[in-house]
Amino acid sequence: MELILIDWGTISSNWLRRRLAYICMILLLNIVGISYFIYYLLANGYLPSPFIFDKSDTFMDFFNALHWAYDNGRYTEWGSVYPPLSFIILRVINFVFAGGGFGDPSLMRDNSQWVILGICLSYLLIPVLLLKTRYWRDFSYSEKLLIYFAIILSSPMLFTLERGNLILLAPILLALALSKIGMTRSVFIALLINIKPYFALLLIYYIARKNWKGFVNCALMCGMIFTLFGLLLDNNFLIFFKNIFNFSQEEGLFSLREVMAMPSSISAFSYVLKHPDGAMFASGLLTQEKIALIVYTIEAAKWSVLAIALIALFTKSKLIRDAEIFALLSVVISNLGIWVGGYTFILYVALIPILIKMNARWLYIGLISLMAIPLDIIPLLGDFIGRQYSYLANQRIEIFWTMGLGSVIRPIANLILLLSLSYEFLAKRNVCTYNNVVQHVCFFLGGSNMNYGFRDK
């Protein structure tokens, strides 16, 4: 055996320098992206890809839902899949920022400048709160400052802001769920589920841990929140479950341009190919049989990776930290299908301090970076779609739609991220070797700056 001296202080210093340089690079790319978006807006009167093709629809995820927050037909007429808590949150925001009363969603938006300001302030504040949670303690102040600006300038965050979607609240709730234990964790998970129902998959954590008491407590907490706010809001709130089922069965709910704006799942590709317009476009290059085979292969690949992820979770649950389980489940959620959407990419901000402590940290951070940077400024397809009203320009404008590189790269990178995490979990071994024991003994004998390892000759 040969005794090797390892200077962990030097290694740590080099790692921190590389980490800081990488953060600066991502921030610089996002600055380039926001500069391009602003330039394009000033030059053309509307935002380019990846922002939604309907330029009259800015902030309308918020104001459409806000309109129905005051209309008792929300579940019976609109067929809402928003849990009651979401509508209560919308009412509170509207009240706090003195919104523009009731009526048509567009009219509410036009008379709610203070509400829009409140959305923007929340957008700026939420990353600050997130960076103050426990898992970010290992980051220096300068790193946090650079990461903050990288977050608020990232394409998924800007996309979510432009829509005004309530999922903006999810990263801080997820970060708090990661940082807490016991009943407090259950409360934050229950709140997430009552904002976006697909967060119910986080309950798998309790099943994997065989923590049946925690599962029951969290499920009861979720049900109590749903029922309490449902009774306060609407006597028809139980129709929500019928609407969720109908929503999941709806084939033609989304337009192709909407699906490809910022997809998180490779199901976006199969959805496009199954759609008559997409199939017609592809028929110039492929036969119908080949299109059907590609669609089948895409869906089979997605569901296979999702199955591998669950197998890894349940077979290696005793070797995986709680935070790693939540990281895996968050990535599972974003890969589920087109109905989840690219909004879920903003959840990955809460996962960064967990992923950088894993073996394949650079792979994970690299993949997340691909999802965050403005790849959409590189157009792949484009088409004039006619005149539209642009909310940001307050006039009708000729709109040229583009699909950027990010629309193709992000869902593929997301599936690779899930597969890579699953592989790392499957590779875990509950083995304490002779070298591991010696390393730990020498660590305590050698002090904090030096450690000892052994290499076989």
C-alpha positions in Angstrom: 0.0 0.0 0.0 1.2 3.5 -0.8 0.3 6.4 1.4 -1.1 9.4 -0.5 -1.4 12.9 0.9 -4.5 14.7 -0.3 -4.8 18.5 0.3 -8.5 18.9 0.6 -8.1 22.6 1.2 -6.6 23.1 -2.2 -9.1 20.8 -3.9 -11.9 22.7 -2.2 -10.5 26.1 -3.3 -10.2 24.9 -6.9 -13.7 23.6 -6.9 -15.1 26.9 -5.5 -13.2 28.9 -8.2 -14.6 26.7 -11.0 -18.0 26.9 -9.5 -17.9 30.7 -9.4 -16.5 30.9 -13.0 -19.4 28.7 -14.1 -22.0 30.8 -12.4 -20.5 33.9 -14.1 -20.7 32.2 -17.5 -24.4 31.3 -17.1 -25.2 34.8 -15.9 -23.4 36.3 -18.8 -25.4 34.1 -21.3 -28.7 35.0 -19.6 -27.7 38.7 -19.8 -27.2 38.2 -23.5 -30.6 36.6 -23.6 -32.5 39.4 -21.8 -30.7 42.0 -23.9 -31.9 40.2 -27.0 -35.5 39.9 -25.8 -35.6 43.7 -24.9 -34.0 44.6 -28.2 -36.5 42.4 -30.1 -39.4 43.9 -28.1 -38.4 47.5 -28.8 -37.8 46.7 -32.5 -40.9 44.6 -33.2 -43.4 45.4 -30.5 -43.6 41.9 -29.1 -41.5 39.2 -27.4 -39.9 36.5 -29.5 -39.6 32.8 -28.9 -39.9 31.1 -26.3 -42.7 33.5 -25.2 -46.2 32.4 -26.2 -47.2 33.0 -29.8 -50.4 34.9 -28.7 -49.0 38.3 -28.0 -52.3 39.6 -26.5 -52.1 36.9 -23.8 -49.3 38.4 -21.6 -50.1 37.9 -17.8 -53.4 36.1 -18.8 -52.7 32.9 -16.9 -53.1 35.1 -13.9 -56.1 37.3 -15.0 -58.1 34.5 -16.7 -57.9 32.6 -13.4 -58.5 35.8 -11.4 -61.7 36.4 -13.4 -63.0 32.9 -12.4 -61.9 33.4 -8.8 -65.0 35.7 -8.6 -67.3 33.6 -10.8 -69.2 30.6 -9.3 -69.1 28.9 -12.7 -65.4 28.2 -12.3 -65.8 24.4 -12.0 -69.1 23.9 -13.8 -68.7 26.3 -16.8 -65.0 26.9 -17.2 -64.1 23.3 -16.1 -61.2 24.6 -14.0 -58.4 22.3 -12.9 -57.2 24.9 -10.3 -57.7 23.7 -6.7 -59.7 26.1 -4.5 -56.6 27.4 -2.7 -55.3 28.9 -6.0 -58.4 31.1 -6.4 -58.1 32.2 -2.8 -54.5 33.2 -3.4 -55.5 35.1 -6.5 -58.2 37.0 -4.5 -55.8 37.9 -1.8 -53.2 39.2 -4.3 -56.0 41.2 -6.0 -57.1 42.6 -2.7 -53.6 43.5 -1.4 -52.6 45.3 -4.6 -56.0 46.9 -5.2 -56.8 45.2 -8.4 -59.3 46.3 -11.0 -62.5 44.8 -9.7 -64.4 42.3 -11.7 -65.5 41.6 -15.3 -63.7 40.5 -18.5 -60.1 39.1 -17.8 -58.6 41.6 -20.3 -60.5 44.5 -18.7 -59.3 43.3 -15.3 -55.7 43.3 -16.6 -56.0 46.8 -18.0 -57.2 48.1 -14.7 -54.8 46.2 -12.4 -51.4 47.9 -12.9 -50.7 47.6 -9.2 -51.5 43.8 -9.4 -49.0 43.5 -12.3 -46.5 45.4 -10.2 -47.1 43.0 -7.4 -46.5 40.0 -9.6 -43.2 41.5 -10.7 -42.2 42.2 -7.1 -43.0 38.7 -6.1 -41.0 37.4 -9.0 -38.0 39.4 -7.7 -38.5 38.5 -4.1 -39.1 34.7 -4.3 -35.5 33.8 -5.4 -34.2 35.9 -2.4 -36.3 33.8 0.0 -35.2 30.7 -1.7 -31.5 31.5 -1.4 -32.0 32.0 2.3 -33.2 28.4 2.9 -31.0 25.9 4.7 -29.5 24.1 1.6 -28.0 27.3 0.3 -25.8 27.9 3.4 -22.7 26.5 1.7 -22.8 29.2 -0.9 -20.9 32.5 -0.4 -22.7 35.9 -0.5 -21.1 36.7 -3.9 -22.2 33.3 -5.3 -25.7 33.9 -4.1 -25.8 37.4 -5.6 -24.7 36.1 -9.0 -27.1 33.1 -8.8 -29.9 35.4 -8.0 -29.5 37.4 -11.2 -28.9 34.2 -13.2 -32.3 33.0 -11.8 -34.4 36.0 -12.6 -32.9 36.4 -16.1 -33.2 32.7 -17.0 -35.6 31.8 -19.9 -37.9 29.6 -17.9 -38.4 32.2 -15.2 -39.0 35.0 -17.7 -41.5 32.7 -19.5 -43.4 32.0 -16.3 -43.4 35.7 -15.5 -44.8 36.6 -18.9 -47.6 34.2 -18.4 -48.2 35.3 -14.8 -48.6 31.7 -13.6 -49.0 30.9 -10.0 -46.3 28.2 -10.2 -44.0 31.1 -9.4 -44.7 30.3 -5.8 -43.6 26.7 -6.1 -39.8 27.0 -5.9 -39.8 28.5 -2.5 -42.4 26.0 -1.2 -40.3 23.2 -2.6 -37.2 24.6 -1.0 -39.0 24.8 2.3 -40.2 21.2 2.0 -36.6 20.2 1.3 -35.3 22.1 4.4 -37.9 20.9 6.9 -38.9 17.6 8.4 -42.0 16.1 10.0 -45.3 17.9 9.9 -43.8 21.1 8.7 -42.6 19.3 5.5 -46.1 17.8 5.1 -47.7 21.3 5.2 -45.5 22.6 2.4 -46.1 19.5 0.3 -49.8 19.9 0.9 -49.7 23.5 -0.2 -47.8 22.6 -3.4 -50.5 20.0 -4.2 -53.2 22.6 -3.6 -51.6 25.0 -6.1 -50.7 22.4 -8.8 -52.2 19.0 -8.4 -49.3 17.1 -10.1 -47.2 17.8 -7.0 -49.2 14.8 -5.6 -46.4 12.7 -6.9 -44.3 14.0 -4.1 -46.3 11.8 -1.8 -44.3 8.9 -3.3 -41.5 10.0 -1.0 -43.5 8.7 2.0 -44.3 5.4 0.2 -40.6 4.9 -0.8 -39.6 5.5 2.8 -42.4 3.3 4.1 -43.4 6.2 6.3 -47.1 5.5 6.4 -47.8 7.9 9.3 -46.1 10.7 7.3 -48.1 9.7 4.2 -51.4 9.7 6.0 -50.6 13.0 7.8 -49.6 14.7 4.5 -52.6 13.3 2.6 -55.0 14.4 5.4 -53.4 17.9 5.5 -53.8 18.1 1.7 -57.4 17.0 2.0 -58.1 19.5 4.8 -56.7 22.4 2.9 -58.7 21.4 -0.2 -61.9 21.0 1.6 -61.6 24.1 3.8 -60.9 26.4 1.0 -63.4 24.6 -1.3 -66.2 25.2 1.2 -65.2 28.8 1.5 -65.1 29.3 -2.3 -67.6 27.2 -4.1 -70.3 24.6 -3.3 -69.3 22.8 -6.5 -65.6 22.4 -5.7 -65.8 18.6 -5.8 -66.4 18.8 -9.6 -62.7 19.7 -9.7 -61.9 15.9 -9.7 -64.1 15.3 -12.8 -62.4 18.3 -14.5 -59.0 16.8 -13.7 -60.0 13.5 -15.3 -61.4 15.2 -18.4 -58.4 17.4 -18.7 -56.1 14.4 -18.8 -58.2 12.8 -21.5 -58.4 15.8 -23.8 -56.4 15.3 -27.0 -56.7 18.6 -28.8 -56.6 21.0 -25.8 -53.3 22.7 -26.8 -52.2 24.3 -30.1 -48.9 23.1 -31.6 -47.3 26.5 -31.2 -48.3 26.5 -27.5 -47.0 23.0 -26.9 -43.6 23.8 -28.5 -43.1 27.2 -26.8 -41.2 25.7 -23.9 -41.8 21.9 -23.6 -40.5 20.0 -20.6 -41.4 16.5 -21.9 -40.4 14.7 -25.1 -44.2 14.0 -25.3 -44.3 17.4 -27.0 -42.7 15.8 -30.1 -45.1 12.9 -30.2 -48.1 15.3 -29.7 -46.9 17.4 -32.7 -46.5 14.3 -34.9 -50.0 12.9 -33.9 -51.7 16.3 -34.6 -53.1 16.5 -38.2 -51.1 19.7 -39.0 -47.9 18.2 -37.6 -48.4 14.9 -39.4 -49.0 16.8 -42.6 -45.8 18.8 -42.2 -43.8 15.6 -41.4 -45.4 13.7 -44.3 -43.1 15.5 -46.7 -40.2 13.7 -45.2 -41.6 10.5 -43.6 -44.3 8.0 -44.4 -47.3 7.5 -42.1 -45.8 4.2 -40.9 -42.5 5.9 -39.9 -44.3 8.7 -38.2 -46.4 6.2 -36.1 -43.1 4.4 -35.3 -41.4 7.6 -34.1 -44.4 8.5 -32.0 -44.4 5.1 -30.4 -40.6 5.2 -29.8 -40.8 8.6 -28.2 -43.6 7.6 -25.7 -41.9 4.2 -25.0 -38.6 6.0 -24.3 -40.3 8.5 -21.9 -42.3 5.8 -20.0 -39.3 3.5 -19.8 -37.2 6.2 -18.2 -40.0 7.1 -15.8 -40.2 3.4 -14.8 -36.5 3.2 -14.3 -36.6 6.3 -12.1 -39.3 4.7 -9.9 -37.4 1.4 -9.8 -34.3 3.2 -8.7 -36.2 5.1 -6.0 -37.9 2.0 -4.5 -34.9 -0.3 -4.7 -32.4 2.2 -3.4 -34.5 4.2 -1.0 -32.5 3.3 2.0 -29.3 4.7 0.4 -30.8 7.9 -0.9 -31.1 11.1 1.2 -34.6 12.7 1.5 -33.5 15.7 -0.6 -32.3 13.4 -3.4 -35.7 11.7 -3.4 -37.5 15.0 -3.8 -35.0 16.0 -6.5 -35.8 12.8 -8.5 -39.5 13.2 -8.0 -39.4 16.8 -9.2 -37.7 15.8 -12.4 -40.2 13.0 -12.8 -43.0 15.5 -12.6 -41.5 17.8 -15.3 -41.1 14.8 -17.7 -44.7 13.5 -17.4 -46.3 15.1 -20.4 -47.3 18.3 -22.2 -50.0 19.2 -19.6 -47.2 19.9 -17.1 -45.4 22.4 -19.2 -42.1 24.2 -19.2 -43.1 26.2 -16.1 -41.7 23.2 -14.1 -38.2 24.1 -15.1 -38.2 26.8 -12.5 -38.4 24.1 -9.8 -34.8 23.1 -10.6 -33.5 26.3 -8.9 -34.4 24.7 -5.6 -32.6 21.5 -6.5 -29.2 23.0 -7.4 -27.6 22.7 -3.9 -28.7 19.1 -3.7 -27.4 18.2 -7.2 -24.0 19.7 -6.7 -23.3 17.3 -3.9 -23.9 14.3 -6.0 -21.4 12.3 -8.0 -22.3 13.5 -11.5 -22.8 17.1 -10.3 -21.3 18.7 -13.4 -23.5 16.6 -15.7 -26.6 17.6 -13.8 -25.7 21.3 -13.6 -24.8 21.3 -17.3 -28.2 19.8 -18.2 -30.0 22.3 -16.1 -28.0 25.1 -17.6 -29.1 24.0 -21.1 -32.7 24.4 -19.9 -32.0 27.9 -18.4 -30.0 29.7 -21.0 -31.6 31.5 -24.0 -31.1 28.9 -26.7 -34.4 30.1 -28.3 -32.6 33.0 -29.9 -31.4 30.5 -32.4 -34.4 29.9 -34.7 -35.2 26.6 -36.3 -38.6 27.3 -37.8 -40.5 30.4 -38.6 -43.8 31.6 -40.1 -45.9 34.8 -40.4 -49.1 34.2 -38.5 -50.9 37.5 -39.3 -51.8 40.6 -37.3 -52.3 40.4 -33.6 -52.9 42.7 -30.7 -49.7 43.0 -28.7 -50.3 43.8 -25.1 -46.8 45.1 -24.5 -47.0 47.4 -27.5 -50.7 48.2 -27.1 -51.3 47.9 -30.8 -52.0 45.4 -33.6 -48.8 44.2 -35.2 -47.7 41.7 -37.8 -46.4 38.7 -35.9 -43.6 36.4 -37.1 -43.6 33.2 -35.1 -40.4 31.2 -34.6 -39.5 28.0 -32.8 -36.1 28.2 -31.2 -33.4 25.6 -30.5 -34.4 25.5 -26.9 -37.8 23.9 -27.7 -35.9 20.9 -29.0 -33.0 20.8 -26.5 -34.8 21.3 -23.2 -37.1 18.2 -23.3 -34.3 16.0 -24.4 -31.9 17.4 -21.7 -34.7 16.9 -19.2 -35.1 13.2 -20.0 -31.3 12.7 -19.9 -31.3 14.4 -16.5 -33.9 12.0 -15.2 -32.1 9.0 -16.6 -28.7 10.1 -15.2 -30.2 10.7 -11.7 -31.8 7.2 -11.9 -28.5 5.6 -12.9 -26.6 7.2 -10.0 -29.2 6.0 -7.6 -29.1 2.5 -9.1 -25.4 2.4 -8.8 -25.4 3.1 -5.1 -23.9 0.4 -2.9 -24.2 -0.1 0.8 -20.6 -1.2 1.2 -18.0 0.1 3.7 -14.7 -0.9 2.4 -11.4 -1.2 4.2 -10.1 2.0 2.4 -13.2 3.9 3.5 -12.6 3.0 7.1 -8.9 4.0 6.9 -9.8 7.3 5.2 -12.1 8.3 8.0 -9.7 7.3 10.7 -6.9 9.3 9.1 -9.2 12.3 8.7 -9.6 12.6 12.4 -5.9 12.0 13.1 -4.7 14.3 10.4 -6.8 17.4 11.0 -9.2 19.5 8.9 -6.9 20.6 6.0 -5.2 17.3 5.2 -6.5 13.8 4.7 -5.1 10.5 3.8 -6.1 8.0 1.1 -4.6 4.7 -0.1 -3.9 3.4 -3.5 -3.0 -0.2 -4.3 0.3 -0.7 -6.0 
